[in-house]
């Protein structure tokens, strides 16, 4: 395979020839949507934490699938790297160009049409935000259940390219499970129309699943057919305090047994995670009498507005209390109260910023091993940086732990962040040893590319590279990411 697929660079033309190619690309989208001014480019060149900052020869904002196809055809012919970008909410640098400034950024944010909606599915373009997709489903009396804290700005193309998860995975699955079909522009500009809304289609290789989670390295998603569900008529939301993670695990097993498919969320948070939220997020408060080591946010949904979901939650909490696997609990009595409980979970990431440096891990382990992982990880962190503070939260039901580590009080931020590779290596070694994954829902991007080589088998990597070489032989699609 050509070296530029693995080293993250695409040579492309230079000098007058390069300028001619850039001019051809600009003409495809029009001068208003071909951005060369550095100040106007800046929002497309850095991610929100400023961990990754790049440069681009050009930022293009095509307005149709046909324009995306023409851009890729020209870029592929010239050998110019193309970095696809949605809402720029990614956390591993997959949407940011390299500092070399030789690549172009292709933003899909102008692809915002909702093409069709019926009872079972909707077809939306890649630039539709997750929130707008949810609202389109709601207007049709249906539910699109994918939910992320960044849903107001993340876009469907990026959500699918990274196979995003979120708080609804327990009941509805991740982005892959919610996509029925795709429209994808390939590296050479050909358009694959796979916008089928079939639930069953056993006619060969599943190309849809090949592109979902590929982080824009195999093709650019321009539209998707998304699965819709009946809207719950009732939701019961409770915040539970638990003495330890063994109790949290027991509570999860009990909730599954009692609520069955009605259990739509089971989110867990450490005491420190909630403490930081109440300290730094205006208006956030803990509606329980005393702080606890662990908290769980539980949601049970019902198909009828007959109080059955609330009754099920009340029975669950009563039985959990009898079994001594909770120390306190509050059941929301209104939508506003439910939203305030969810706020404790949804602002856990932003609440860490005022505490200084934060080294973040998006990992998964088997659900039965969450408690042993957290216990052992604390020792790993302490060995790397004495006094560092694990801030733990995540999606307990699918084993996804956001194991973030805040700097010790009083330590210099830069000195702490300099430990990132060492800290992540130690945590990821533990995860791998427990049969887990170093990326549960954020992807690989730039951040974890070396880790992928470390933890994937040589055969898996070889198969992935063969797929990349077959679909993108010149290596123009998102060079330097994932592989």
C-alpha positions in Angstrom: 0.0 0.0 0.0 1.2 3.5 -0.8 3.0 5.1 2.1 0.8 8.2 2.2 -2.1 6.1 3.5 -0.2 5.3 6.7 1.9 8.3 7.3 -0.9 10.9 7.0 0.4 13.0 4.2 -0.8 13.4 0.6 1.7 15.1 -1.7 -0.5 16.4 -4.4 0.5 19.1 -6.9 2.5 22.2 -6.0 3.0 25.7 -7.2 0.9 26.9 -10.2 -0.6 23.5 -10.7 -1.8 23.4 -7.1 -3.3 26.8 -7.5 -5.2 25.8 -10.6 -6.6 22.7 -8.8 -7.7 24.9 -5.8 -9.4 27.2 -8.3 -11.3 24.3 -9.9 -12.4 23.2 -6.5 -13.6 26.7 -5.5 -15.6 27.0 -8.7 -17.6 23.8 -7.8 -19.0 25.3 -4.6 -18.9 29.0 -5.6 -16.7 31.7 -4.1 -18.9 32.3 -1.1 -18.4 28.7 0.1 -14.7 28.3 -0.8 -12.9 29.8 2.2 -9.3 30.8 1.9 -9.1 33.6 4.5 -7.3 32.3 7.6 -9.6 34.1 10.0 -12.7 32.6 8.3 -11.1 29.2 8.2 -10.3 29.2 11.9 -13.6 27.5 13.2 -12.9 24.6 10.9 -9.2 24.2 11.9 -9.4 23.6 15.7 -11.5 21.4 17.9 -13.3 22.9 20.9 -10.7 21.9 23.4 -7.8 23.3 21.3 -6.0 20.0 21.6 -5.8 19.7 17.8 -5.2 22.7 15.5 -4.4 22.3 11.8 -4.1 24.3 8.6 -5.9 23.9 5.3 -5.2 25.0 1.7 -9.0 25.5 1.3 -12.2 25.0 3.2 -15.1 23.9 1.0 -18.8 24.0 1.9 -20.6 22.1 -0.9 -24.4 22.4 -1.0 -25.3 19.1 -2.6 -24.2 15.5 -3.0 -23.4 16.3 -6.6 -21.0 19.0 -5.5 -19.4 16.7 -3.0 -18.9 14.1 -5.8 -17.3 16.7 -8.1 -15.0 17.9 -5.3 -13.8 14.4 -4.6 -13.3 13.6 -8.3 -11.0 16.6 -8.7 -9.2 16.0 -5.4 -8.6 12.3 -6.2 -7.3 13.1 -9.7 -4.8 15.7 -8.2 -3.9 13.6 -5.1 -5.1 16.2 -2.6 -6.1 15.1 0.9 -9.7 15.8 1.9 -10.7 16.0 5.6 -14.5 15.6 6.0 -16.1 17.6 8.8 -19.5 17.9 10.3 -20.3 19.9 13.4 -16.7 19.8 14.6 -17.6 18.3 17.9 -15.3 15.2 17.7 -13.0 14.5 20.7 -10.1 12.6 19.0 -9.1 15.0 16.3 -10.6 13.0 13.4 -12.2 16.1 11.8 -9.1 18.4 12.0 -6.6 18.7 9.1 -2.8 18.3 9.7 -0.6 21.3 10.4 1.1 20.9 7.0 -1.7 23.0 5.3 -1.8 20.8 2.2 -5.2 19.3 2.7 -8.7 20.7 2.1 -11.5 20.6 4.6 -14.9 19.5 3.2 -17.7 20.6 5.5 -21.1 19.0 5.0 -22.9 21.6 7.1 -24.9 23.0 4.1 -26.4 19.6 3.5 -29.4 20.2 5.7 -32.5 18.8 3.9 -34.9 16.4 5.5 -35.7 14.5 2.3 -38.5 12.2 3.6 -40.2 11.0 6.8 -42.7 8.2 7.3 -43.8 6.0 10.2 -40.7 3.8 10.1 -37.8 5.9 8.8 -36.6 9.3 7.7 -34.0 10.3 5.2 -31.9 13.2 6.2 -28.7 14.8 4.8 -25.4 14.7 6.5 -25.4 18.3 7.7 -28.7 18.0 9.7 -27.9 18.4 13.4 -28.8 15.6 15.7 -31.3 17.9 17.4 -33.0 18.8 14.1 -33.2 15.1 13.3 -34.9 14.5 16.6 -37.3 17.4 16.0 -38.1 16.2 12.5 -39.1 12.8 13.9 -41.1 14.5 16.7 -43.1 16.5 14.1 -44.1 13.2 12.5 -45.2 11.8 15.9 -42.2 9.5 16.1 -38.9 9.2 18.0 -35.3 9.2 16.8 -33.7 8.1 20.1 -30.0 8.9 19.6 -29.1 11.6 22.2 -25.8 13.2 23.0 -24.8 16.3 25.0 -23.6 17.9 21.8 -26.8 17.2 19.9 -27.4 20.9 19.1 -24.3 21.1 17.1 -23.1 17.6 16.1 -24.3 16.5 12.6 -25.7 13.2 11.3 -22.7 12.7 9.0 -20.2 12.9 11.8 -22.5 10.9 14.2 -22.5 8.0 11.7 -18.9 8.3 10.7 -17.9 7.9 14.3 -20.7 5.4 15.2 -21.7 7.6 18.1 -23.4 6.2 21.2 -24.9 8.4 23.9 -27.4 7.8 26.6 -30.0 5.8 24.6 -27.8 2.9 23.6 -29.1 0.6 26.4 -32.6 0.5 24.8 -32.1 1.5 21.2 -28.4 0.8 20.2 -25.7 3.1 18.9 -25.7 5.0 15.6 -25.0 1.8 13.6 -28.1 0.2 14.9 -30.2 3.2 14.0 -29.1 3.5 10.4 -31.1 1.6 7.7 -29.2 2.9 4.7 -26.6 5.5 3.5 -25.7 7.7 0.6 -21.9 7.8 0.3 -19.5 9.6 -2.1 -16.5 7.5 -2.7 -12.9 8.8 -3.1 -13.1 8.9 -6.9 -16.4 10.9 -6.9 -18.7 8.0 -7.5 -22.0 8.0 -5.5 -23.2 4.9 -3.8 -27.0 5.1 -3.3 -27.7 2.8 -0.4 -30.7 4.8 1.0 -32.8 1.7 1.5 -35.2 1.6 4.4 -35.5 -2.2 4.6 -35.0 -3.9 7.9 -33.9 -7.1 6.1 -31.6 -7.1 3.1 -29.4 -10.2 3.0 -27.8 -9.6 -0.5 -24.1 -9.8 0.1 -21.6 -7.7 2.0 -23.2 -5.0 4.2 -21.6 -1.9 2.7 -23.6 0.3 5.1 -21.8 -1.0 8.1 -18.4 -0.6 6.3 -18.8 3.2 6.2 -20.4 3.7 9.6 -17.6 4.1 12.1 -14.9 4.5 9.4 -14.3 8.2 10.3 -14.5 9.5 6.8 -11.5 7.4 5.6 -13.5 5.2 3.2 -16.1 7.6 1.8 -18.1 10.7 2.8 -21.6 10.1 4.0 -24.0 12.7 2.5 -27.4 11.3 3.6 -28.8 8.5 5.8 -32.0 6.6 6.2 -32.6 6.5 10.0 -34.9 4.2 12.0 -37.8 5.7 13.9 -39.7 4.4 16.9 -43.0 5.1 18.7 -42.7 8.0 21.1 -43.0 7.0 24.8 -46.2 8.3 26.3 -44.7 8.4 29.8 -41.2 8.6 31.3 -40.2 8.1 34.9 -36.8 9.5 36.0 -35.0 8.9 39.3 -31.6 9.8 40.8 -30.3 7.1 43.1 -27.5 7.3 45.6 -25.5 4.0 46.0 -22.8 3.0 48.5 -20.4 1.4 46.0 -20.2 0.1 42.5 -21.2 -3.4 43.6 -24.5 -1.9 44.6 -24.7 -0.1 41.3 -24.2 -3.4 39.5 -26.9 -5.1 41.6 -29.3 -2.2 41.0 -28.7 -2.5 37.2 -29.5 -6.3 37.3 -32.7 -5.5 39.3 -33.7 -2.7 37.0 -33.3 -4.9 33.9 -35.3 -7.7 35.5 -38.2 -5.5 36.6 -38.4 -3.0 33.7 -37.3 -5.2 30.8 -37.4 -3.1 27.5 -38.9 -0.2 29.4 -35.4 0.6 30.9 -34.2 3.3 28.6 -31.3 4.8 30.6 -29.0 3.7 33.4 -26.2 6.3 33.7 -23.7 6.2 36.6 -21.6 9.0 38.1 -19.0 9.1 40.8 -19.4 11.3 43.8 -16.6 13.6 42.5 -18.2 13.9 39.1 -21.5 15.2 40.6 -19.6 17.4 43.1 -17.8 19.2 40.2 -21.2 19.7 38.5 -22.8 21.3 41.5 -19.7 23.4 42.1 -19.2 24.7 38.6 -22.5 24.5 36.7 -24.8 27.4 37.5 -28.1 26.2 38.9 -27.1 22.6 39.3 -27.8 21.1 42.7 -28.0 17.7 44.3 -31.6 16.9 45.3 -30.6 14.4 48.0 -30.0 14.8 51.7 -26.3 13.8 51.8 -23.5 13.2 49.2 -22.8 9.6 48.2 -19.9 7.7 46.6 -21.9 6.9 43.5 -25.1 8.0 41.8 -27.3 6.4 39.1 -29.7 8.2 36.8 -32.5 5.7 35.8 -35.2 6.2 33.2 -38.1 3.9 32.6 -40.4 4.6 29.6 -44.0 3.5 29.1 -46.1 3.1 25.9 -49.2 4.5 27.6 -49.7 7.6 29.7 -51.3 5.6 32.5 -48.8 5.9 35.2 -47.4 2.4 34.7 -43.8 3.7 34.2 -43.9 5.7 37.4 -45.4 2.7 39.3 -42.6 0.5 37.9 -40.0 3.0 39.1 -41.5 3.2 42.5 -41.6 -0.6 42.9 -38.0 -0.7 41.7 -36.8 1.9 44.2 -38.7 0.2 47.0 -37.3 -3.2 46.3 -33.7 -1.8 45.9 -34.1 -0.1 49.3 -35.2 -3.3 50.9 -32.1 -5.0 49.4 -29.9 -2.2 50.7 -28.4 -1.4 47.3 -29.4 2.2 47.5 -29.0 4.7 50.3 -31.3 7.5 49.0 -33.3 8.3 45.9 -35.5 11.0 44.4 -38.2 10.4 41.7 -38.9 13.4 39.4 -42.5 14.6 39.7 -42.4 16.9 36.7 -40.6 17.4 33.4 -38.6 20.3 34.8 -37.4 18.1 37.7 -36.5 15.3 35.3 -34.5 17.8 33.2 -32.6 19.0 36.3 -31.7 15.4 37.1 -30.4 14.8 33.6 -28.4 18.1 33.8 -26.3 16.5 36.5 -25.2 13.8 34.0 -25.1 15.9 30.8 -22.8 18.6 32.2 -20.3 16.2 33.7 -17.7 16.9 30.9 -17.9 20.7 31.0 -17.8 20.8 34.8 -14.2 19.4 34.7 -12.8 22.4 32.8 -12.5 24.8 35.8 -10.5 22.1 37.7 -7.6 22.4 35.3 -6.1 19.7 33.1 -8.1 16.6 32.4 -6.8 13.4 30.8 -9.8 11.7 29.2 -10.4 8.0 28.4 -13.5 6.7 26.5 -13.3 3.0 27.2 -15.5 0.0 27.5 -15.2 -3.2 29.5 -17.7 -6.0 30.1 -20.5 -4.8 32.3 -19.6 -7.4 35.0 -16.1 -5.9 35.2 -16.9 -2.2 35.6 -16.4 -2.3 39.3 -13.1 -4.2 39.2 -11.8 -1.9 36.4 -12.6 1.3 38.4 -10.9 -0.1 41.5 -7.8 -1.2 39.7 -7.6 1.9 37.5 -7.4 4.1 40.7 -4.2 2.4 41.5 -2.9 2.8 38.0 -3.6 6.5 38.0 -2.0 7.1 41.4 1.2 5.3 40.3 1.5 7.7 37.3 0.5 10.9 39.1 0.0 10.9 42.9 -3.0 12.9 43.9 -4.7 12.8 40.4 -8.5 12.6 40.7 -10.5 10.1 38.7 -13.8 11.6 37.5 -15.9 8.7 36.5 -19.2 8.6 34.7 -20.8 6.8 31.8 -23.3 4.4 30.4 -23.3 1.5 32.8 -25.7 -0.7 30.8 -23.3 -1.0 27.8 -20.1 -1.0 29.7 -18.9 2.5 28.4 -16.9 4.3 31.1 -15.7 7.8 30.6 -12.7 7.5 32.8 -11.4 11.1 33.0 -8.6 12.1 35.3 -8.4 15.7 36.7 -5.1 17.1 37.8 -4.1 17.1 41.4 -4.9 20.3 43.3 -2.0 22.7 43.0 -0.2 21.0 40.2 0.8 22.9 37.1 -1.7 22.2 34.3 1.0 21.8 31.6 3.0 19.5 33.8 -0.1 17.3 34.3 -1.1 17.2 30.6 2.5 16.2 29.8 1.6 12.9 31.4 -1.2 12.2 28.9 0.5 9.5 26.9 1.9 7.7 30.0 -1.4 7.9 31.8 -3.5 6.8 28.8 -1.0 4.0 28.1 -1.3 2.6 31.6 -5.2 2.9 31.6 -5.5 1.4 28.2 -3.2 -1.5 29.1 -5.5 -2.3 32.0 -8.5 -2.0 29.7 -7.0 -4.4 27.1 -6.0 -6.9 29.8 -9.7 -7.0 30.9 -11.0 -7.6 27.4 -12.2 -4.1 26.8 -11.9 -1.4 24.1 -9.8 1.7 24.1 -12.5 3.6 22.2 -16.2 2.9 23.1 -17.9 5.8 21.2 -15.5 8.6 20.2 -13.4 6.8 17.5 -9.7 6.7 16.8 -9.0 9.9 14.9 -5.5 11.3 15.5 -5.4 10.7 19.2 -5.5 6.9 19.4 -3.9 6.0 16.1 -0.7 4.6 17.7 -2.9 2.9 20.3 -4.8 1.1 17.6 -1.6 -0.4 16.3 -0.7 -1.4 19.9 -3.9 -3.2 20.7 -5.3 -4.5 17.4 -4.0 -7.8 16.1 -1.7 -7.7 13.0 -4.4 -9.5 11.0 -7.1 -7.0 12.0 -4.9 -4.1 10.9 -3.9 -5.8 7.7 -7.6 -6.4 6.8 -8.4 -2.8 7.6 -5.6 -1.5 5.4 -6.7 -3.7 2.5 -10.2 -2.2 2.7 -8.7 1.3 2.8 -6.5 0.6 -0.2 -9.4 -0.9 -2.2 -11.7 2.0 -1.6 -9.2 4.9 -1.5 -6.0 3.8 -3.3 -4.5 7.3 -3.4 -5.1 7.8 0.3 -6.9 11.1 -0.1 -9.7 10.6 2.4 -9.0 11.9 5.9 -5.3 11.1 5.7 -3.5 10.4 8.9 -6.7 9.4 10.8 -7.6 6.0 12.2 -4.9 4.1 10.2 
